């Protein structure tokens, strides 16, 4: 099998980061954070880079087959199943989100897509039908032509990078032509929406959603010719390039937006065509021809990203079936190698998601919650590997305990920044899977208490939910950062002690076996 080169790996990761996030991120982030949105992108990128260090150490550890295998060792078999099911759900939800991004942009020209009776963007019946149709096209391609999905990824990624950079230069050209407008926008209070708004924008404005794409390189680690060298370069290289591109877009967007549209503050920002904000702004500036390219990109970029995740979701669900977690028929494949029953289930799940949640921003907040919850467990894998001498890896960070704590803490912060209206769905999904696994073990007489899975994970989820809910009445930067710092530190220290105790017990058992043998 032909191996993926470093350049291709970098393009895969960068292409996933620059998805629908750039089409909406600048608009929603500016509404939430104002001019402080620039800091939001920097903080979000750095947080994801820290988390990526934990990912790199685990994925390059030769003693783990993959992330579910690391979860199996660290969190127990049920912990691995929990993470796998959560991963399946979030990969299955990305295609409908990318469909939503395409449809929402198209509503600027096809007004019948949008429900005119609501202030926030919601789909009309015709718009919902069109969404189902686009989702069905992804389903059809995945069933009968899955081999074509990745053929043009490099070319698509180049286009996806060139267009945002071109848009940023247009914004700066507008700023150059009208510096007084830029000065007025810059003179507004930098933290006009408060520090809380700046931080919340990371999870609900599309920042975390964008940078999550670095995981693509992680998923392909086994398919590159030199993972020890290629994975760190692809992951951190793509994050660095994306930060630069997103900062250029955000700075250009904030300083070029007409000052008259900010009379009521950043939170009330609106203008003609803001359903597709970047294209709408370009048209407002007179760059109508460029806005047409953007509408084309608004179809190609999200659709390509959604199609890729459609393939991934079907494979994850098929693997769960092969491991006898879900019914066996879900792993059945057609002559094209596609698990058609798994694809059907994912199509239905995506259709339900489109019916249940309206608007790109609400969708990505729920998705981020699911993804970040699974990401928060990766630092625990690092602790397990190091404390149990699983050292067969070419990528190690210094002060791994501090790194694990920071990764865990940052994930927890991003979770509560998803806000209660979204995180309650995430916790409901977690609770349903958790209860399902416990009932399954009880019915099969296989229940075996595990301190990490049966105590630490649910306590962690409960505390995240509690702090997020309290934020609705106690909105304080110090409250959320300090309380989560303490919670994260206590959980990490407890997990370290549990892993040490388990290792000590294992060593004693091995010594007793050696004595019996001798």
C-alpha positions as CSV (number, residue, x, y, z in Angstrom):
1,X,0.0,0.0,0.0
2,X,1.3,3.4,-1.0
3,X,2.2,5.5,2.1
4,X,1.0,9.0,2.7
5,X,3.8,11.6,2.4
6,X,4.5,14.4,4.8
7,X,3.2,17.0,2.4
8,X,0.0,15.1,1.9
9,X,-0.4,14.5,5.6
10,X,0.0,18.2,6.2
11,X,-2.6,19.0,3.5
12,X,-5.1,16.5,5.0
13,X,-4.8,18.1,8.4
14,X,-4.9,21.7,7.1
15,X,-7.8,20.8,4.8
16,X,-9.8,19.6,7.8
17,X,-9.0,22.7,9.9
18,X,-10.0,25.1,7.1
19,X,-13.5,23.8,6.6
20,X,-16.8,25.6,7.2
21,X,-15.2,27.3,10.2
22,X,-13.6,30.0,8.2
23,X,-16.9,30.8,6.4
24,X,-18.6,31.6,9.7
25,X,-15.9,31.8,12.4
26,X,-14.9,35.5,11.9
27,X,-18.6,36.6,12.0
28,X,-19.7,34.7,15.1
29,X,-16.5,35.2,17.0
30,X,-16.6,39.0,16.4
31,X,-20.2,39.0,17.7
32,X,-19.2,37.1,20.8
33,X,-15.8,38.8,21.5
34,X,-15.6,42.0,19.5
35,X,-12.0,43.1,18.7
36,X,-10.9,40.6,21.4
37,X,-11.7,37.9,18.8
38,X,-8.1,38.1,17.7
39,X,-7.0,36.9,21.2
40,X,-9.7,34.2,21.1
41,X,-8.1,32.7,18.0
42,X,-4.6,32.7,19.5
43,X,-5.8,31.2,22.8
44,X,-7.8,28.6,21.0
45,X,-5.0,27.6,18.7
46,X,-2.5,27.4,21.6
47,X,-4.9,25.3,23.6
48,X,-5.4,22.8,20.8
49,X,-1.6,22.7,20.2
50,X,-1.1,21.7,23.9
51,X,-3.8,19.0,23.6
52,X,-2.2,17.8,20.3
53,X,1.0,17.1,22.2
54,X,-0.8,14.4,24.3
55,X,-2.3,13.0,21.1
56,X,1.1,12.8,19.4
57,X,2.6,10.9,22.3
58,X,-0.1,8.3,22.4
59,X,-0.6,7.8,18.7
60,X,3.2,7.3,18.2
61,X,3.4,4.8,21.1
62,X,4.0,1.4,19.4
63,X,2.5,-0.4,22.4
64,X,-1.0,0.9,21.6
65,X,-2.6,-0.1,18.3
66,X,-4.8,3.0,18.2
67,X,-6.6,5.5,20.5
68,X,-9.4,3.0,21.5
69,X,-6.6,0.5,22.5
70,X,-5.1,3.2,24.7
71,X,-8.6,3.8,26.2
72,X,-9.0,0.1,26.8
73,X,-5.8,0.0,28.9
74,X,-6.4,3.3,30.7
75,X,-10.2,3.4,31.2
76,X,-11.1,-0.3,31.0
77,X,-12.9,-2.1,28.1
78,X,-16.1,-0.2,28.8
79,X,-14.1,3.0,28.7
80,X,-12.9,2.1,25.3
81,X,-16.4,1.3,24.1
82,X,-17.7,4.7,25.6
83,X,-15.0,6.6,23.7
84,X,-15.6,4.7,20.5
85,X,-19.4,5.3,20.6
86,X,-18.8,9.0,21.3
87,X,-16.4,9.1,18.4
88,X,-18.9,7.5,16.1
89,X,-21.6,10.0,17.1
90,X,-19.4,13.1,16.5
91,X,-18.1,11.8,13.2
92,X,-21.7,11.1,12.1
93,X,-22.8,14.7,13.0
94,X,-20.1,16.5,11.0
95,X,-21.8,15.8,7.6
96,X,-25.1,17.4,8.5
97,X,-23.2,20.4,10.0
98,X,-21.3,20.8,6.7
99,X,-24.6,20.5,4.8
100,X,-26.0,23.2,7.1
101,X,-23.0,25.5,6.3
102,X,-23.6,25.0,2.5
103,X,-27.4,25.6,2.8
104,X,-27.0,28.6,5.1
105,X,-24.7,30.3,2.6
106,X,-27.0,29.5,-0.3
107,X,-29.9,31.2,1.5
108,X,-28.5,34.6,0.6
109,X,-29.5,33.9,-3.0
110,X,-32.3,31.4,-2.5
111,X,-34.4,33.0,0.2
112,X,-36.9,30.1,0.2
113,X,-34.3,28.1,2.1
114,X,-34.7,30.2,5.2
115,X,-37.8,30.4,7.5
116,X,-38.8,34.1,7.3
117,X,-40.8,34.0,10.6
118,X,-37.7,33.6,12.9
119,X,-35.0,36.1,13.6
120,X,-32.3,33.5,14.1
121,X,-31.5,31.3,11.1
122,X,-33.8,28.3,10.8
123,X,-34.6,26.2,7.8
124,X,-37.9,26.3,6.0
125,X,-39.6,23.0,4.9
126,X,-38.1,23.4,1.5
127,X,-34.7,24.2,3.0
128,X,-34.9,21.1,5.2
129,X,-35.8,19.0,2.2
130,X,-32.8,20.3,0.3
131,X,-30.6,19.5,3.3
132,X,-31.8,15.9,3.3
133,X,-31.1,15.7,-0.5
134,X,-27.5,16.9,0.0
135,X,-27.0,14.5,2.9
136,X,-28.4,11.7,0.7
137,X,-25.9,12.5,-2.1
138,X,-23.1,12.0,0.5
139,X,-24.8,8.8,1.5
140,X,-25.0,7.6,-2.1
141,X,-21.4,8.5,-2.9
142,X,-20.2,6.7,0.2
143,X,-22.3,3.6,-0.7
144,X,-21.2,3.3,-4.4
145,X,-18.1,5.4,-4.9
146,X,-16.2,5.6,-1.7
147,X,-12.8,5.2,-3.4
148,X,-13.2,8.6,-5.1
149,X,-13.5,10.5,-1.9
150,X,-9.8,11.2,-1.3
151,X,-8.5,11.5,-4.8
152,X,-8.6,15.2,-5.2
153,X,-7.9,16.2,-1.5
154,X,-4.7,18.0,-2.2
155,X,-6.2,20.1,-5.0
156,X,-9.3,20.9,-2.9
157,X,-7.1,21.9,0.1
158,X,-5.0,24.3,-2.1
159,X,-8.2,26.0,-3.2
160,X,-9.4,26.1,0.4
161,X,-6.2,27.8,1.5
162,X,-6.0,30.3,-1.5
163,X,-9.5,31.6,-1.2
164,X,-9.4,32.6,2.5
165,X,-6.0,34.3,2.0
166,X,-7.4,36.1,-1.1
167,X,-10.4,37.3,1.0
168,X,-8.1,38.5,3.7
169,X,-6.1,40.6,1.2
170,X,-9.4,42.1,-0.1
171,X,-10.3,43.1,3.4
172,X,-7.0,44.7,3.9
173,X,-7.4,46.5,0.6
174,X,-10.7,47.9,1.9
175,X,-9.0,49.0,5.1
176,X,-6.2,50.7,3.0
177,X,-8.9,52.6,1.0
178,X,-10.9,53.6,4.1
179,X,-8.5,53.8,7.1
180,X,-10.9,56.1,9.1
181,X,-13.5,53.3,9.2
182,X,-10.8,50.9,10.5
183,X,-9.8,53.5,13.1
184,X,-13.4,53.8,14.3
185,X,-13.7,50.0,14.7
186,X,-10.4,49.7,16.4
187,X,-11.3,52.6,18.9
188,X,-14.3,50.5,20.2
189,X,-13.6,48.9,23.6
190,X,-11.3,46.0,23.0
191,X,-13.1,43.8,25.5
192,X,-16.5,45.2,24.6
193,X,-18.2,41.8,25.2
194,X,-16.1,41.1,28.3
195,X,-13.4,38.4,29.0
196,X,-16.1,35.8,29.3
197,X,-17.3,36.6,25.7
198,X,-13.7,36.3,24.5
199,X,-13.4,32.8,26.0
200,X,-16.9,31.6,25.2
201,X,-16.2,32.4,21.5
202,X,-13.5,29.7,21.5
203,X,-16.1,26.9,21.8
204,X,-19.3,28.6,20.4
205,X,-17.8,30.8,17.7
206,X,-16.2,28.1,15.6
207,X,-12.6,28.3,16.8
208,X,-12.4,25.0,18.6
209,X,-14.5,23.4,15.8
210,X,-11.9,24.6,13.3
211,X,-8.8,23.4,15.1
212,X,-10.2,20.0,15.9
213,X,-9.3,19.2,12.3
214,X,-5.7,18.5,13.4
215,X,-6.9,15.0,14.4
216,X,-7.0,14.0,10.7
217,X,-3.2,13.6,10.7
218,X,-3.5,11.5,14.0
219,X,-6.1,9.2,12.4
220,X,-3.7,8.6,9.4
221,X,-0.6,8.0,11.6
222,X,-0.3,4.3,10.6
223,X,-0.5,5.1,6.9
224,X,2.5,7.5,6.7
225,X,6.0,6.4,5.9
226,X,7.7,8.1,8.9
227,X,5.1,8.8,11.6
228,X,7.7,9.8,14.3
229,X,8.8,12.7,12.1
230,X,5.7,13.3,9.9
231,X,2.9,13.4,12.6
232,X,4.4,16.2,14.8
233,X,5.3,18.3,11.7
234,X,1.8,17.8,10.1
235,X,-0.1,18.5,13.3
236,X,1.7,21.5,14.6
237,X,2.5,22.8,11.1
238,X,-1.2,22.8,10.1
239,X,-2.2,24.4,13.4
240,X,0.4,27.2,12.9
241,X,-0.6,27.9,9.3
242,X,-4.3,27.9,10.2
243,X,-3.7,30.4,13.1
244,X,-2.0,32.8,10.7
245,X,-4.8,32.4,8.1
246,X,-7.6,32.8,10.6
247,X,-5.9,35.8,12.3
248,X,-5.6,37.6,8.9
249,X,-9.3,36.9,8.2
250,X,-10.4,38.0,11.6
251,X,-8.4,41.2,11.7
252,X,-9.5,42.1,8.1
253,X,-13.1,41.4,9.0
254,X,-13.2,43.4,12.2
255,X,-11.5,46.5,10.7
256,X,-13.2,46.5,7.4
257,X,-16.8,46.1,8.5
258,X,-18.7,49.4,8.0
259,X,-18.8,51.3,11.3
260,X,-22.5,52.0,10.9
261,X,-23.2,48.3,11.4
262,X,-21.6,48.6,14.8
263,X,-23.8,51.4,16.2
264,X,-25.5,48.9,18.6
265,X,-22.2,47.1,19.5
266,X,-20.5,43.9,18.2
267,X,-23.2,41.6,19.7
268,X,-25.8,43.2,17.5
269,X,-23.7,43.1,14.3
270,X,-25.8,42.4,11.2
271,X,-25.8,43.3,7.6
272,X,-27.3,42.3,4.3
273,X,-26.3,38.8,3.4
274,X,-25.0,37.9,6.9
275,X,-26.4,34.3,6.5
276,X,-23.2,33.9,4.4
277,X,-21.2,36.6,6.2
278,X,-17.9,36.6,4.3
279,X,-19.6,36.6,0.9
280,X,-22.2,39.1,2.1
281,X,-19.5,41.5,3.2
282,X,-17.6,41.1,-0.1
283,X,-20.7,41.9,-2.0
284,X,-21.3,44.9,0.3
285,X,-17.8,46.2,-0.7
286,X,-18.5,45.7,-4.4
287,X,-16.5,42.6,-4.9
288,X,-19.5,40.7,-6.3
289,X,-17.4,38.6,-8.6
290,X,-15.2,37.4,-5.7
291,X,-18.3,36.6,-3.7
292,X,-19.3,34.2,-6.5
293,X,-16.1,32.3,-5.9
294,X,-16.8,32.2,-2.2
295,X,-20.3,30.7,-2.8
296,X,-18.6,28.1,-4.9
297,X,-16.1,27.4,-2.1
298,X,-19.0,27.4,0.4
299,X,-20.3,24.3,-1.5
300,X,-17.0,22.6,-2.2
301,X,-15.2,23.0,1.1
302,X,-18.0,21.9,3.5
303,X,-19.3,19.2,1.2
304,X,-15.7,17.8,0.8
305,X,-15.2,17.8,4.5
306,X,-18.6,16.3,5.2
307,X,-18.0,13.6,2.7
308,X,-14.7,12.6,4.3
309,X,-16.3,12.3,7.7
310,X,-19.2,10.4,6.3
311,X,-16.7,7.8,5.2
312,X,-15.0,7.8,8.7
313,X,-18.4,7.6,10.6
314,X,-19.5,4.5,8.6
315,X,-16.1,2.8,9.3
316,X,-16.3,3.6,13.1
317,X,-19.8,2.2,13.4
318,X,-18.8,-0.8,11.3
319,X,-15.9,-1.4,13.7
320,X,-18.2,-1.2,16.7
321,X,-20.3,-3.9,15.0
322,X,-17.3,-6.1,14.3
323,X,-16.4,-5.9,18.0
324,X,-19.9,-7.1,18.9
325,X,-20.9,-3.9,20.6
326,X,-23.6,-3.2,18.1
327,X,-25.6,-5.8,15.9
328,X,-23.4,-7.7,13.5
329,X,-25.4,-6.7,10.4
330,X,-24.1,-3.1,10.7
331,X,-20.6,-4.3,9.5
332,X,-21.9,-6.0,6.3
333,X,-20.3,-4.5,3.2
334,X,-21.4,-4.3,-0.4
335,X,-19.2,-5.1,-3.4
336,X,-17.7,-1.6,-3.3
337,X,-16.4,-2.2,0.3
338,X,-18.9,0.1,1.9
339,X,-20.8,-0.8,5.1
340,X,-24.2,0.0,3.7
341,X,-26.3,-0.6,6.9
342,X,-23.9,1.6,8.9
343,X,-24.2,4.3,6.3
344,X,-28.0,4.1,6.5
345,X,-27.9,4.5,10.3
346,X,-25.6,7.5,9.9
347,X,-27.9,9.1,7.3
348,X,-30.9,8.7,9.7
349,X,-28.9,10.1,12.6
350,X,-27.8,13.1,10.4
351,X,-31.4,13.7,9.3
352,X,-32.6,13.7,12.9
353,X,-29.8,16.2,13.9
354,X,-30.9,18.5,11.0
355,X,-34.5,18.4,12.2
356,X,-33.6,18.9,15.9
357,X,-31.0,21.7,15.8
358,X,-31.2,24.9,13.7
359,X,-28.3,27.1,12.7
360,X,-24.6,26.3,12.2
361,X,-23.5,28.0,15.4
362,X,-25.8,25.8,17.7
363,X,-24.7,22.7,15.8
364,X,-21.0,23.2,16.2
365,X,-21.3,24.0,19.9
366,X,-22.9,20.5,20.5
367,X,-20.4,18.9,18.2
368,X,-17.5,20.6,20.0
369,X,-18.8,19.3,23.3
370,X,-18.8,15.7,22.1
371,X,-15.3,15.9,20.5
372,X,-13.7,17.8,23.4
373,X,-15.2,15.3,25.9
374,X,-13.3,12.5,24.1
375,X,-10.2,14.7,23.8
376,X,-10.2,15.2,27.6
377,X,-9.5,11.5,28.1
378,X,-6.3,11.5,26.1
379,X,-4.2,13.1,28.9
380,X,-5.2,10.1,31.0
381,X,-3.9,7.8,28.4
382,X,-0.5,9.6,28.6
383,X,-0.4,9.2,32.4
384,X,-1.2,5.5,32.1
385,X,1.5,4.9,29.5
386,X,4.2,6.7,31.4
387,X,3.4,5.3,34.8
388,X,3.1,1.7,33.4
389,X,6.4,2.0,31.5
390,X,4.8,1.9,28.0
391,X,7.8,3.8,26.7
392,X,8.1,2.4,23.2
393,X,7.5,5.8,21.5
394,X,9.7,8.2,19.6
395,X,7.8,11.2,20.7
396,X,8.0,12.2,24.4
397,X,7.4,15.5,26.1
398,X,9.2,16.7,29.2
399,X,7.2,17.1,32.4
400,X,4.4,14.8,31.1
401,X,2.4,15.2,34.3
402,X,2.2,19.0,33.8
403,X,1.3,18.5,30.2
404,X,-1.4,16.1,31.0
405,X,-2.9,18.4,33.6
406,X,-2.8,21.4,31.2
407,X,-4.4,19.3,28.4
408,X,-7.1,18.1,30.7
409,X,-7.7,21.6,32.2
410,X,-7.9,23.2,28.7
411,X,-10.4,20.6,27.5
412,X,-12.6,21.2,30.6
413,X,-12.5,24.9,30.0
414,X,-13.6,24.5,26.4
415,X,-16.4,22.2,27.5
416,X,-18.0,24.7,29.8
417,X,-17.5,27.4,27.2
418,X,-19.9,25.4,25.0
419,X,-22.6,26.8,27.2
420,X,-25.4,25.0,29.1
421,X,-28.0,24.9,26.2
422,X,-25.5,22.8,24.2
423,X,-23.6,20.9,26.9
424,X,-26.8,19.4,28.3
425,X,-27.2,17.4,25.1
426,X,-23.6,16.2,25.4
427,X,-24.1,15.0,28.9
428,X,-27.3,13.3,28.0
429,X,-25.6,11.3,25.3
430,X,-22.7,10.5,27.7
431,X,-25.2,9.4,30.4
432,X,-27.2,7.2,28.0
433,X,-24.1,5.4,26.8
434,X,-22.8,5.0,30.4
435,X,-26.0,3.6,31.7
436,X,-26.3,1.3,28.6
437,X,-22.9,-0.2,29.3
438,X,-23.6,-0.8,33.0
439,X,-27.0,-2.5,32.2
440,X,-25.3,-4.6,29.5
441,X,-22.7,-5.9,32.0
442,X,-25.3,-6.6,34.7
443,X,-27.5,-8.6,32.3
444,X,-24.5,-10.6,31.1
445,X,-23.2,-11.1,34.7
446,X,-19.9,-9.4,33.7
447,X,-20.1,-6.3,36.0
448,X,-16.7,-5.6,37.4
449,X,-16.2,-2.3,39.2
450,X,-13.5,-0.1,37.8
451,X,-12.5,3.0,39.7
452,X,-11.7,5.1,36.6
453,X,-14.7,4.1,34.5
454,X,-17.4,3.8,37.2
455,X,-16.3,6.7,39.4
456,X,-13.9,9.2,37.8
457,X,-15.6,9.5,34.4
458,X,-19.1,10.1,35.7
459,X,-17.9,12.5,38.5
460,X,-16.0,14.4,35.8
461,X,-19.1,14.7,33.6
462,X,-21.2,15.7,36.6
463,X,-18.8,18.5,37.6
464,X,-18.6,19.8,34.1
465,X,-22.4,19.9,33.9
466,X,-22.6,21.6,37.4
467,X,-20.1,24.3,36.6
468,X,-21.6,25.0,33.2
469,X,-25.1,25.3,34.7
470,X,-23.9,27.6,37.5
471,X,-22.4,29.8,34.8
472,X,-25.9,30.7,33.7
473,X,-26.4,32.5,37.0
474,X,-22.8,33.1,38.1
475,X,-21.0,34.4,35.0
476,X,-17.5,35.1,36.3
477,X,-14.2,34.5,34.6
478,X,-12.5,33.9,38.0
479,X,-15.2,31.4,39.1
480,X,-15.0,29.2,36.1
481,X,-11.2,29.2,35.7
482,X,-10.4,28.7,39.4
483,X,-13.1,26.1,40.1
484,X,-12.1,24.1,37.0
485,X,-8.4,24.5,37.9
486,X,-9.0,22.9,41.3
487,X,-11.4,20.2,39.8
488,X,-8.9,19.3,37.0
489,X,-6.0,19.1,39.4
490,X,-7.8,16.9,41.9
491,X,-8.9,14.5,39.2
492,X,-5.5,14.3,37.6
493,X,-3.8,13.7,41.0
494,X,-6.4,11.0,41.8
495,X,-5.9,9.3,38.5
496,X,-2.1,9.3,39.0
497,X,-2.6,7.7,42.4
498,X,-5.0,5.0,41.0
499,X,-2.6,4.1,38.2
500,X,0.4,3.9,40.6
501,X,-1.6,1.7,43.0
502,X,-2.7,-0.6,40.1
503,X,0.9,-0.8,38.9
504,X,2.1,-1.6,42.4
505,X,-0.5,-4.3,42.7
506,X,0.5,-5.8,39.3
507,X,4.2,-5.8,40.3
508,X,3.4,-7.7,43.6
509,X,1.3,-10.3,41.7
510,X,4.1,-10.8,39.1
511,X,6.7,-11.3,41.9
512,X,4.5,-13.8,43.7
513,X,4.1,-15.7,40.4
514,X,7.9,-15.7,39.9
515,X,8.3,-17.1,43.4
516,X,5.8,-19.9,42.8
517,X,7.5,-20.8,39.6
518,X,10.9,-20.9,41.1
